[in-house]
């Protein structure tokens, strides 16, 4: 059965000793299938002032999230400043040097992954070894990393499965909250975020995507490219997602007629709304009724 070990005599040699405090784990696994998504180790570390780790590479992929302090990362010959929200990954044949600023030692989380399944998930999340970026809300993935550590060190027979699910979710959050590190890409991301926020705030009154482009002072085609680059869907799809979710919530939790809901969402009639709802969710709106009138 898989087991977890906290820091101590059984800790792996690659766990840094240049730390003031830590909560780390290492999972002992049976020999896995080649396609497995494996969490090998992970944890939380408060670095010392003299913290420096330098390697030519690492046998498996490690993803790190900085939540406090400051430092520097040199990876593939490029230097990056680290601070709260910094995210980076490294692995085999990815030379890297991580150091902490003496005046503000870093606080960070890490997770070590292995298996073809893990690499596929990292690729989908844009976190393959050598990636460097920043997340806007580090407290959200921080909580998931805490849960991951709790599962690994807890008294659970299924701890390995729980750790895999927590790691998958942490990577998805890091991907969704990630903003580019370089300035041109960061400006493009800021424009995307401004347009996305406008859609969210005005989802009930918007009728055409060009209204968003006009309000945010961007070219409509450029805005569409930004959505596919950072959000991985077109702005109209995002608007429909918000509007259809509003409709689903209304049908479930407040008494309203379908024809009135169609008008509220800007559809010409109840039939058009019903067709759009069925295309989006695969069921007609009447299926979501919870005792309210169906007219």
C-alpha positions in Angstrom: 0.0 0.0 0.0 1.3 3.5 -0.8 2.6 5.4 2.2 3.6 9.0 2.9 6.6 10.2 4.9 7.0 13.7 6.4 10.4 15.3 6.8 12.8 13.2 8.7 15.2 10.3 8.2 13.2 9.0 5.2 13.1 12.2 3.3 14.5 12.2 -0.2 18.0 13.7 -0.7 16.7 16.3 -3.1 14.7 18.0 -0.3 16.6 21.2 0.4 18.1 21.6 3.9 18.3 25.4 3.3 14.9 26.0 4.9 13.7 27.5 8.2 10.4 25.5 8.3 8.7 23.0 6.0 5.8 20.6 5.7 6.7 18.1 3.0 5.8 14.6 2.0 7.0 11.8 -0.2 4.7 9.1 -1.4 6.0 5.5 -1.7 4.2 3.9 -4.7 4.0 0.5 -6.2 5.6 0.3 -9.7 3.2 2.3 -11.9 1.8 1.7 -15.4 3.5 4.0 -17.9 0.3 6.1 -18.5 -0.2 6.8 -14.8 -0.5 10.3 -13.3 1.7 10.1 -10.2 2.3 12.5 -7.4 5.7 11.6 -6.1 6.3 14.3 -3.5 5.4 17.9 -2.6 5.1 20.3 0.2 5.5 23.8 1.7 8.8 25.5 2.4 9.9 28.7 4.2 13.4 29.3 2.8 16.5 30.5 4.6 18.3 33.7 3.6 21.0 31.7 1.9 18.6 29.4 0.0 20.2 28.4 -3.4 19.3 25.3 -5.5 21.2 24.7 -8.7 20.7 21.7 -11.0 21.4 20.7 -14.6 18.0 19.1 -14.6 15.6 16.9 -12.6 14.5 13.3 -13.3 10.8 14.2 -12.9 8.7 17.4 -13.4 8.4 19.8 -10.4 5.9 22.7 -10.4 6.5 25.5 -7.8 4.3 28.3 -6.6 5.8 31.2 -4.7 3.4 32.7 -2.1 5.7 35.0 -0.1 9.1 36.7 -0.1 11.2 37.2 -3.2 14.0 35.6 -5.1 15.3 34.7 -8.6 15.1 31.9 -11.1 17.5 31.3 -13.8 16.1 28.7 -16.2 17.4 27.7 -19.6 19.8 30.6 -19.4 17.1 33.3 -18.7 16.8 35.1 -15.4 13.3 35.8 -13.8 12.4 37.7 -10.7 10.3 35.7 -8.3 7.6 37.0 -5.9 4.1 36.1 -4.6 2.2 34.5 -7.5 5.3 33.3 -9.4 4.8 29.9 -11.0 7.5 27.8 -12.7 8.3 24.2 -13.6 11.4 22.3 -14.4 12.4 18.7 -15.2 14.7 16.5 -17.2 17.3 18.5 -19.2 16.0 21.8 -17.9 18.9 23.5 -16.1 17.8 25.9 -13.3 19.0 27.9 -10.4 16.6 29.0 -7.7 17.7 31.5 -5.0 16.0 33.5 -2.3 16.5 37.2 -1.5 18.3 37.4 1.8 16.1 40.3 3.1 12.8 38.6 2.1 13.3 34.8 2.1 10.8 33.0 -0.2 7.8 30.9 1.0 6.7 28.4 -1.7 4.8 25.2 -2.5 6.0 22.5 -4.8 4.7 19.2 -6.2 6.7 16.5 -8.0 4.9 14.6 -10.8 5.6 11.6 -12.9 4.0 9.5 -15.6 2.8 10.1 -19.2 -0.6 11.1 -17.9 0.9 13.9 -15.8 2.9 15.2 -18.7 -0.2 15.3 -20.9 -2.0 17.3 -18.1 0.9 19.7 -17.8 0.9 20.2 -21.5 -2.9 21.0 -21.5 -2.3 23.5 -18.7 0.7 25.2 -20.3 3.0 24.1 -17.5 5.5 21.8 -19.2 9.1 22.0 -17.8 10.7 25.3 -18.6 7.5 27.3 -18.1 7.6 30.5 -16.1 4.6 32.7 -15.3 2.5 34.5 -12.6 -0.9 34.0 -11.2 -3.2 36.8 -10.2 -4.7 35.2 -7.1 -2.1 32.9 -5.5 -4.3 32.3 -2.4 -6.7 30.1 -4.5 -4.2 27.5 -5.6 -2.4 27.9 -2.2 -5.5 26.4 -0.5 -5.4 23.4 -2.9 -1.8 22.8 -2.2 -2.6 22.8 1.5 -5.3 20.2 0.8 -2.8 18.2 -1.2 -0.3 18.1 1.7 -3.2 17.2 4.1 -4.2 14.2 1.9 -0.6 13.0 1.6 0.1 13.2 5.4 -3.3 12.1 6.5 -4.5 8.7 7.6 -6.1 7.6 4.4 -5.8 4.3 2.5 -6.6 6.1 -0.7 -4.2 9.0 -0.2 -2.5 8.5 -3.6 -5.8 8.9 -5.5 -6.7 12.0 -3.4 -3.3 13.5 -4.1 -3.7 13.0 -7.8 -7.1 14.7 -7.9 -5.8 17.6 -5.8 -2.7 18.0 -8.0 -4.8 18.0 -11.1 -7.1 20.7 -9.7 -4.1 22.8 -8.6 -2.6 22.7 -12.1 -5.9 23.7 -13.6 -6.2 26.6 -11.2 -2.6 27.7 -12.0 -3.4 27.6 -15.7 -6.7 29.5 -15.4 -5.2 32.2 -13.1 -2.0 32.5 -15.0 -0.9 35.8 -16.6 2.1 36.1 -19.0 5.4 37.1 -17.6 6.8 39.3 -20.5 5.5 42.8 -20.9 3.9 42.6 -24.4 2.0 39.4 -23.5 1.0 40.9 -20.1 -0.5 43.9 -21.9 -2.4 41.6 -24.2 -3.6 39.6 -21.2 -4.8 42.8 -19.5 -6.8 43.7 -22.5 -8.3 40.2 -22.6 -9.2 40.4 -18.9 -10.8 43.8 -19.4 -13.0 42.5 -22.2 -13.9 39.3 -20.2 -14.9 41.4 -17.2 -17.0 43.6 -19.3 -18.9 40.6 -20.7 -19.4 39.2 -17.2 -20.7 42.5 -15.9 -23.0 43.2 -18.8 -24.1 39.6 -19.8 -27.8 40.4 -19.4 -27.8 43.4 -21.8 -25.2 42.5 -24.4 -26.7 41.4 -27.7 -23.6 41.4 -30.0 -19.9 40.9 -29.3 -19.0 44.0 -31.3 -20.6 46.0 -28.4 -17.8 44.6 -26.1 -15.1 45.6 -28.6 -16.5 49.1 -28.9 -16.9 49.6 -25.1 -13.3 48.3 -24.5 -11.8 50.3 -27.4 -10.3 47.2 -29.2 -10.7 45.7 -32.6 -13.3 43.0 -32.7 -11.0 40.5 -34.6 -8.1 41.2 -32.2 -10.4 40.6 -29.2 -11.5 37.3 -30.6 -7.8 36.2 -31.0 -7.1 37.2 -27.4 -10.0 35.1 -26.2 -8.8 32.0 -28.1 -5.2 32.7 -26.9 -5.9 33.2 -23.2 -9.4 31.8 -22.6 -9.4 29.1 -25.3 -12.9 29.9 -26.6 -14.5 32.7 -28.6 -16.0 35.7 -26.7 -19.5 34.8 -28.0 -19.2 31.3 -26.5 -18.2 32.9 -23.1 -21.2 35.2 -23.2 -23.5 32.3 -24.0 -22.0 30.3 -21.2 -22.8 33.1 -18.7 -26.3 33.7 -20.1 -27.3 30.0 -20.2 -26.0 29.5 -16.7 -28.2 32.5 -15.6 -31.1 30.8 -17.3 -30.4 27.4 -15.7 -30.2 29.0 -12.2 -33.5 31.0 -12.8 -35.3 27.8 -13.9 -34.2 25.9 -10.8 -34.4 28.5 -8.1 -37.1 31.1 -8.9 -40.6 30.9 -10.3 -40.6 32.4 -13.8 -42.2 31.6 -17.1 -40.0 30.4 -19.9 -41.4 33.0 -22.2 -40.5 35.7 -19.6 -37.0 34.3 -19.2 -36.6 34.4 -23.0 -37.5 38.1 -23.1 -35.1 38.7 -20.1 -32.2 37.2 -22.1 -33.1 39.0 -25.3 -34.5 36.1 -27.3 -37.3 36.9 -29.8 -39.6 34.2 -28.4 -39.7 31.2 -26.1 -39.1 28.7 -29.0 -35.8 30.3 -30.0 -34.7 30.4 -26.3 -35.6 26.7 -25.9 -33.6 25.7 -29.0 -30.6 27.6 -27.8 -30.9 26.1 -24.3 -31.1 22.6 -25.7 -28.1 23.1 -27.9 -26.1 24.3 -24.9 -27.1 21.8 -22.2 -28.5 18.9 -24.3 -31.9 19.1 -22.6 -34.9 21.4 -22.9 -35.4 24.1 -20.2 -38.4 22.3 -18.8 -36.0 19.5 -17.5 -34.5 21.9 -15.0 -37.8 22.8 -13.4 -38.1 22.2 -9.7 -41.8 22.6 -9.1 -42.2 26.0 -10.8 -44.7 26.7 -13.6 -43.6 25.5 -17.1 -45.3 28.0 -19.3 
